[in-house]
């Protein structure tokens, strides 16, 4: 991959792309896991993603309930989802293959599918740092969980 060998700058990779890149180039690059660094530095979880519902939506609780139900259905079928992911990745060839053991550990031990008090504190800490470093305008950021 000539582009990678010519590049001298850092790159931000997330999700499957980051996992595959790290597996393929483990001995050629240095890696800095932002979530791990955040956890060590702030001692709070890093929130990578949220479901956001616009304030003008008439019934956000109904949408939130449906999203939670879908999450719960998928988590109940996690073994099947992992098997599908392994099968799909196997079709990509040996260089892109992820093992069932790796995916199981990743989905069960690394990912969190809830938004509790510590996640809220972590998100607030991140927002405060963004304000301090002028990445967000000053102001109070409210988080209304439905």
Secondary structure as UniProt FT lines:
FT   HELIX           2..6
FT   HELIX           15..24
FT   TURN            25..28
FT   HELIX           34..42
FT   TURN            55..56
FT   TURN            58..59
FT   HELIX           60..76
FT   HELIX           78..90
FT   TURN            91..92
FT   HELIX           94..96
FT   HELIX           100..105
FT   HELIX           106..110
FT   HELIX           117..132
FT   TURN            133..134
//
